[in-house]
Amino acid sequence: MREQRQTAYHAMIRADMRQTTFAEAVRGQATGWSNSLPPELTAEAKEVNGEAFAALSLIELCGPQSVLDAAKELYSLGGNMGYVYSRPSDQTGETDPHYEVYSRHVDALKAFREAAREALGYGEYTVWYSSP
């Protein structure tokens, strides 16, 4: 069970890395009145988010609930980053949604890693990174 969980958690972290990389790649690329991405980037977004959903589904199978809850938040924010980042930065208004979603994502990644470490019996650790 521990090995299956470790594999599932690793899949989630890798999928999140792809979502984050995609978000950076599409920064400010949405165009037109609907702020849509070109078809090839829309297809890539579906692929990247599909990979993250598959990883989330693995965690749903092997749990525990605390890790699943943290993974759901990470999955949601990872996908939301691509959406928010693709919008032009001049649409930020009073608060910068790019920074807000980034900050929430960093917190979600930390929470997921902590829940995964606890489920795997690794104990506490100190976060060594400042960004995903």
Disulfide bonds with the S-S distance in Angstrom:
none
